[in-house]
Structures are given as C-alpha cells and as structure tokens.
Amino acid sequence: MKFTIDEIKAEHQKVKSGADFPKYIQAVKKLGVSHYTAYIFDGNIDYFDRENNAASTGAKYESLTISDHTDIENFKLRLKLHQQGGTDYLTFCRDCAEAGVEGWKMDLNRMTCTYFDKMGNEILVEQIPSVS
C-alpha cells in the first residue's frame, strides 16, 4: 500500500468546505487511493488502492441515526449548500443521516461519487468536479 491514513488526514486538514473537495480528491489520488467508501453512521472511511488493499480511519464522531426514509430532494439541496461551502463536514453528515443517506462511494478512476441508502440503493451519482 502506497498511502497511510496519516497522509490522507493531512490532505483532509486542508479542506475547509465542500468547495475545496476537488483539490482533496486530486491529492489523495496522487497518494495512490483508487476508491473509498465513507459511512455516515460514525464517519469511518475505508480507503483502497488499485490492488484493493484497505486502510480505515475508524469512527470520527458519535454515531448518527440514519433515517429509514430517503428524502432525495432535501438531500440534493443540502448537498448543493455543502458543495458551495455553506456547511462544515459534520453538518453535512447530519444532513445525510436525516435524508436517509448511509454513505458514499468515491471512484477516483471514473471520478464519480455515488451516494447510497441503508439498503445499498444508489440515490445519486455525481461527477467529481475537476480542479479549477
């Protein structure tokens, strides 16, 4: 495995809002991350390299309850607000939990982000913006 969780955390420290996200993605991709899955429940993120070796961050905050009801429209509004820098990461995670989003999968090769619900159903797939 090329990368360490400490290296990823160092890059994540540079992210002040959703607006900084594209730079973060480019930085972790350079470290050797090919994809990762983030879980809203406790903030754990599983990072993978091309050989599918994994490293996990572990829980980042107290457990959140994920709603059984998926509210896609509210989620899209909160996502847009976060991407524009209007909320911090923990607020966004709480918004996801309330909207029934269990987490997201980032594919750094396809440059997509796929949000999913408690049943593993895809809720929304977005293209990761390129660094401007």
C-alpha positions in Angstrom: 0.0 0.0 0.0 1.4 3.3 -1.1 -0.5 5.6 1.3 -1.1 5.9 5.0 -4.2 7.2 6.9 -1.9 9.9 8.3 -1.1 11.1 4.8 -4.8 11.2 3.9 -5.7 13.0 7.2 -3.0 15.6 6.3 -4.7 16.3 3.0 -8.1 16.3 4.6 -7.0 19.0 7.0 -6.6 21.3 4.1 -10.3 21.0 3.2 -12.3 23.9 4.8 -15.5 23.3 2.9 -17.1 21.3 0.1 -15.6 23.9 -2.3 -12.1 22.5 -1.5 -13.1 18.9 -2.2 -11.8 18.6 -5.8 -8.3 19.5 -4.7 -8.5 16.9 -1.9 -9.6 14.2 -4.4 -6.6 15.0 -6.6 -4.2 14.9 -3.6 -5.4 11.5 -2.4 -5.4 10.1 -5.9 -1.7 11.1 -6.1 -1.1 9.2 -2.9 -2.4 6.0 -4.6 -6.0 5.9 -3.5 -8.2 4.4 -6.2 -11.6 4.4 -4.4 -13.1 4.8 -1.0 -16.3 4.4 0.9 -17.5 6.9 3.6 -20.1 5.8 6.2 -22.3 8.4 7.8 -23.1 6.3 10.8 -19.8 7.1 12.5 -17.6 8.8 9.9 -15.4 5.8 9.2 -13.9 5.8 5.7 -12.4 2.8 4.0 -9.7 3.8 1.5 -8.5 1.3 -1.2 -5.5 1.2 -3.5 -5.6 -0.4 -7.0 -4.9 -3.9 -5.5 -7.8 -3.5 -3.2 -5.7 -3.2 -0.1 -7.6 -1.2 2.5 -6.9 1.3 5.3 -9.7 2.6 7.5 -9.9 5.8 9.5 -12.1 4.4 12.3 -15.0 6.3 13.8 -14.7 10.1 13.7 -17.7 11.2 15.8 -20.6 9.8 17.9 -22.9 7.6 16.0 -25.7 9.2 13.9 -29.0 7.5 13.2 -29.7 7.1 9.5 -33.3 7.7 8.6 -35.2 4.8 7.1 -36.9 7.3 4.8 -34.9 8.6 1.9 -35.6 12.3 1.1 -33.7 12.8 -2.1 -34.9 16.3 -2.8 -33.9 17.6 0.6 -30.6 15.7 0.3 -29.9 17.4 -3.1 -30.5 20.8 -1.5 -28.2 20.2 1.5 -25.5 18.7 -0.8 -25.5 21.7 -3.0 -25.3 24.0 0.0 -22.3 21.9 1.3 -20.6 21.9 -2.1 -20.8 25.7 -2.2 -19.1 26.0 1.2 -22.3 26.6 3.2 -21.8 23.8 5.8 -19.0 22.0 7.5 -18.4 18.3 7.2 -20.2 17.2 10.4 -23.2 19.3 9.5 -23.3 17.7 6.1 -23.1 14.2 7.7 -26.0 15.1 9.9 -27.9 16.3 6.9 -27.2 13.0 5.1 -28.4 10.9 8.1 -31.7 12.9 8.2 -32.1 12.4 4.5 -31.6 8.7 4.7 -28.1 8.6 3.1 -25.9 5.9 4.6 -22.8 6.9 2.8 -21.0 7.4 -0.5 -18.5 5.6 -2.7 -15.8 7.6 -4.5 -14.3 6.1 -7.6 -11.2 8.1 -8.4 -10.7 6.4 -11.7 -14.1 7.2 -13.1 -14.2 10.4 -11.0 -17.7 9.7 -9.7 -19.3 9.9 -6.3 -22.3 7.5 -5.6 -24.5 8.2 -2.6 -26.4 5.2 -1.2 -29.1 4.5 1.3 -29.4 1.9 4.1 -30.4 -0.8 1.6 -27.4 -0.1 -0.6 -29.5 1.5 -3.3 -27.9 4.2 -5.3 -29.6 7.6 -4.6 -27.4 9.9 -6.7 -24.3 9.6 -8.8 -22.3 12.8 -9.4 -19.2 13.6 -11.5 -16.4 14.8 -9.3 -15.5 18.3 -10.4 -12.0 18.8 -11.8 -9.7 21.2 -10.0 -10.0 24.7 -11.4 
